[in-house]
Amino acid sequence: MLAAFRNYYRANLLEIAELDDLRGALIAEAPIEQRRSVARAFNRWLASRRGDEDIAKPDPELASSLGLLPNQTSNAAVIAIRSMLLRESENSSANR
């Protein structure tokens, strides 16, 4: 899956990417027999904003510590992905 994020990042560097671009990158890297599962998981976790229900109820204290309002906790996965991509970008820049 990390390869999918790297390819997504490289393909969209200095571009405005849409959520469908990320979906396409994840599905493209998945084995053919798992692509439907990846698409369903993507929709559940990022598009429908219900993925947090699979883990536990949102933690208001954690949301507050992250600077999120209680109704924004479903965006935590998107924030985590953005943070990971930003760190990778900073590491790539430092290695140049």
Steps between C-alpha positions, in 0.01 A plus 500: 500500500791732565596466133152623406543811716844565356372469143203721584730760651740496204220512242335796669804696612431871454149417374157516652390143556149377553384221729443286188871534420586340834236231450645420157854477636397262778296280270773494234756365747265235641507147362212446255312268735509760779404812304131482586584468871738794478234712330243410766740573785598830339136601466423403858803667655541812289196568283214408733680609816392194694834324543546621854189303597694184416754578770321682781291802573682829439710614795416867571818546704720372217313711246553806717872428536525479119319830463188337357143577588300196614315483166831498310636177645392303193762698307778361718598239238539769236708710740723200579559434129582865436744501791672188369533648152634826641764315703600301193527821300718661765722191514533498121594869500759447773660215305549714187 
